[in-house]
Amino acid sequence: MSAPESVTDPDMDILAVIKAYGDRYLIMDGRVPLMTRSRVQDEFRLYRLSSGRREMIRAHFSELTGRNLSADTMTDELSGGQKAVLGALIALASPAPRILFVRFFDALHPDRRRRLRELIRSGRFSRTEIRELP
């Protein structure tokens, strides 16, 4: 995963990122809230995820966090790191062909960060392009 070649300013604010990449990428920015204050099921609906994709997310979430996730779990019950993991998994399972992670992984525990990046590189989620802006 590498930053888009034209991104040179690591301090680029979210509005600049949206202006530059919002028409081509699903942007997951670790500096802004990643999800609503609702049930996990509602998050799945926002991204139009199939039941198979939902189950895959739950399995990976449990593997990465040690916590089981149900459709009725409230996102407010999750820690910040758990929300980041869930947000990344939802983005990866979404129909978006391109994803840009911006300052996304820094807040995660190093082991969780490594495991999530390994999952992304494993190819389990088919994607045209996944990039990261530190």
matplotlib code that plots the C-alpha trace (Angstrom):
import matplotlib.pyplot as plt

x = [0.0, 1.5, 0.2, -1.0, 1.9, 0.4, -0.1, 3.0, 1.7, 1.1, -0.8, -3.4, -6.7, -9.8, -11.5, -8.4, -8.3, -12.0, -11.5, -8.5, -9.7, -13.4, -14.6, -12.4, -11.8, -13.8, -11.9, -11.3, -9.7, -8.6, -9.0, -12.8, -15.6, -15.8, -19.4, -22.7, -23.9, -26.1, -26.3, -23.7, -26.5, -27.2, -23.6, -23.8, -26.9, -25.2, -22.5, -25.0, -23.2, -24.5, -25.1, -21.9, -19.8, -21.4, -20.4, -16.9, -16.6, -17.8, -15.3, -12.4, -13.5, -13.6, -10.2, -8.6, -10.2, -11.2, -14.8, -17.9, -20.0, -23.7, -26.0, -27.5, -24.2, -24.2, -21.2, -21.0, -20.1, -16.9, -13.6, -11.9, -9.6, -12.5, -14.3, -11.3, -11.0, -14.7, -14.5, -11.6, -13.4, -16.6, -14.7, -12.8, -16.0, -17.9, -18.4, -16.0, -13.3, -10.8, -10.0, -7.8, -6.8, -5.6, -3.8, -5.9, -3.7, -1.7, -4.2, -4.3, -2.3, 0.9, -0.1, -3.7, -2.3, 0.1, -2.6, -5.1, -2.5, -1.7, -5.4, -5.5, -2.4, -3.7, -6.1, -9.2, -10.9, -10.8, -10.2, -8.9, -6.8, -6.0, -3.7, -2.6, -1.7, 0.3]
y = [0.0, 3.3, 6.9, 8.3, 9.8, 13.3, 13.4, 15.0, 16.8, 14.5, 17.4, 17.6, 18.3, 16.1, 18.6, 18.7, 14.9, 14.8, 17.4, 15.6, 11.9, 11.9, 11.2, 8.1, 6.6, 5.6, 7.6, 6.2, 9.0, 8.2, 11.8, 11.9, 9.6, 6.5, 5.4, 6.4, 6.0, 3.1, -0.7, -2.6, -3.8, -0.2, 0.3, -2.9, -1.5, 1.8, 0.0, -2.5, -5.5, -9.0, -11.5, -13.4, -10.2, -9.5, -12.9, -12.5, -9.1, -10.6, -13.5, -11.2, -8.8, -11.5, -12.8, -9.3, -8.1, -11.1, -9.8, -11.2, -8.8, -9.2, -7.2, -5.5, -4.4, -0.7, 1.0, 3.2, -0.1, -0.5, 1.0, 3.4, 0.6, -1.7, 1.0, 1.4, -2.3, -2.5, 0.5, -1.0, -4.3, -2.7, -0.6, -3.6, -5.6, -2.7, -2.5, 0.4, -0.4, 2.0, 2.8, 5.4, 5.0, 8.4, 8.3, 5.3, 2.7, 4.8, 4.7, 0.9, -1.4, -2.4, -6.1, -5.3, -2.9, -5.5, -8.2, -5.9, -4.9, -8.6, -9.3, -6.5, -7.8, -11.4, -10.7, -12.0, -8.7, -8.2, -4.6, -2.6, -0.4, 0.1, 3.0, 4.6, 8.1, 8.3]
z = [0.0, -0.9, -1.0, -4.3, -6.2, -6.2, -2.4, -1.0, 2.1, 5.1, 6.8, 4.0, 5.7, 5.1, 2.8, 0.6, 0.5, -0.4, -3.1, -4.6, -4.3, -3.3, -6.8, -7.2, -3.7, -0.7, 1.9, 5.3, 7.4, 10.9, 11.9, 11.6, 12.9, 10.9, 11.6, 12.9, 16.5, 15.6, 15.3, 13.4, 11.2, 10.1, 9.1, 7.0, 5.3, 4.5, 2.5, 0.9, 2.2, 1.4, 4.2, 3.1, 3.4, 6.8, 8.1, 6.7, 8.6, 11.8, 11.5, 10.8, 13.5, 16.1, 14.9, 15.1, 18.3, 20.3, 20.5, 18.9, 16.9, 16.4, 14.1, 17.1, 18.7, 19.1, 17.7, 20.8, 22.7, 20.7, 21.7, 19.3, 18.0, 17.5, 15.5, 13.3, 12.7, 11.9, 9.6, 7.7, 7.3, 6.2, 3.6, 2.4, 2.0, 0.3, -3.4, -3.7, -6.3, -4.7, -1.0, 0.4, 4.0, 5.5, 8.8, 9.6, 11.1, 13.5, 16.4, 16.3, 18.6, 16.7, 16.6, 15.4, 12.8, 11.5, 11.3, 9.6, 7.0, 6.5, 5.9, 3.3, 1.5, 1.6, -1.3, 0.5, -0.5, -4.2, -4.9, -7.8, -5.6, -1.9, -0.9, 2.3, 3.1, 6.3]

ax = plt.figure().add_subplot(projection="3d")
ax.plot(x, y, z, "-o")
ax.set_aspect("equal")
plt.show()
